[in-house]
């Protein structure tokens, strides 16, 4: 048995052994492709030869009218997608978590499962089913709205430029609302009973206890679901592609950075694929997500922890 020498640090080799498989897999699947994408964005193909152009592809993306119009349209749509999720999905998730954490509510387990089940479904199933539901020809939405006297309000939402992106955003909210609900629900259950009992002694019960005691204590969890929402929305692709196709119709009204990158990289119909410009779009997506995460980690999260403690 090896004895520890005073003043000498012991190398905990078992930590490296346990971390090594995860680091290797993550590097092969995430890190190496990331650096490969960044490298591709710095080159261009001329006469079947790769030529280093530096930031030339980025200047083309932002400055060339052929590219910049599509890029800014996709970016604005991505921002709107994020706003809808932040203003609809997360507040409703917090409300559902608060209701489910109430000890007087019966069948809480059933409600949690029912709300979380859509999160387990694939994008293909969700997109195809909702496309059928909202179809003005064979969908059930017109009939259901007619049953409650609201058929006059029905519109072919997925076919109108003004409503298509918002409609798909709400479909995504329906699918993923279980994630913020469960995270906030776990945070509410982790609040010590002593704090709540002390609040009851001061007359804080019900809604007042939630606003003055529970909400400040779960702010870090709200920050986590906010940054997860940000990353998830700027990585979105599947739902738009399944329901509206790679062209993100109608008239690119639902085009986001994910579908724009797909068309650019792989090509679609008459558009030829350009791996270097596609890598440039992917690099811009990575930089946007990186900046957002850094702002959260070094700005918002620090203030939330100071406020909490």
Secondary structure, 3 states (H helix, E strand, C coil): CCCCCCCCCCCCHHHHHHHHHHHHHHHHHHHHHHHHHHHHCCEEEECCEEEECCCHHHHHHHHCHHHHHHHHHHHHHHHHHHHHHHHHHHHHHHHHHHHHCCCCCCCHHHHHHHHHHHHHCCHHHHHHHHHHHCCCCCCCHHHHHHHCCCHHHCCCHHHCCCCHHHHHHHHHHHHHHHHHHHHHHHHHHCCCHHHHHHHHHCCCCCHHHHHHHHHHHCHHHHHHHHHHHHHHHHCCCHHHHHHHCCCCCCCCCCCCHHHHHHHHHHCECCECCCHHHHHHHHHHHHHHHHHHHHHHHHHHHHHHHHHHC
